[in-house]
Amino acid sequence: MSVRRSLFAIAVFGSARLAPGLTPAAAQAPFRLGHVLSESHSWHVNATGFAQEVEQRTSGRVKIQVFPGGQLGAETRVIEGLQLGSV
């Protein structure tokens, strides 16, 4: 599995792991999904589609913001942010 695919999987599963513990008030807070790829890359296109699907299926209670092009930082910074809970 490539590093990018691993990071994407960590971000998705990390976000999904937190979902069951949300309270109704906290459910309005968006999840952040960051990657280092361009907006035209298939990973970004699929991540955006995933975010829209989640929002639709949860009637807007869960929102995922997708940050392409390393907007949240380099790959190692995103992983550290996940561990610290800042991403």
Summary of the structure (lengths in Angstrom):
residues: 87
radius of gyration: 12.6
end to end distance: 22.6
largest distance: 36.7
contacts: 218
relative contact order: 0.20
helix: 55%
strand: 9%
